[in-house]
């Protein structure tokens, strides 16, 4: 179990710690950057490759630096079966099964093979990277405050807003579907991280959820 010094802000004791401020500012800078990047790039590169290019910029400019600069070594990364609480594993694996069924992934896998492979590859990269760049840094810098982790969840949801302006793409249930889904899934992964003390199973779950969602999404504009 990780121990935190009770010195952070947002429902903790005292003002925001400087590292908390830098982490929040970094997330805000991501939102501004992607607001300028998404619209023109979505009109320049054909879907889904333009979408993948946007994610690659996101990984390079935010996820990797955030994981290196702010995550530290806590919480640890572990997805072991032995010693893990059964409901953590059940919850982590139930989410991708639910998304697979709700998104109609089973029907979409019979489409363009290259897009299926691309979706699986993108999911395998994006899922773990987001857990290392969002859940882990906000947990590591929370100083025991769930409030700061909650703000991290809101920032995670906020970064999806620019994706609404990807030209020619629509999401199931529109903005509510994209942002509400990001918030709901993020909240579950946050809780799994807190309960398990690790980002391992949330990272596995996130990768599988992304793959299950990206397969039909990448096929959506194809004939």
Beta strands, then each sheet from edge to edge (+ up, - down):
end
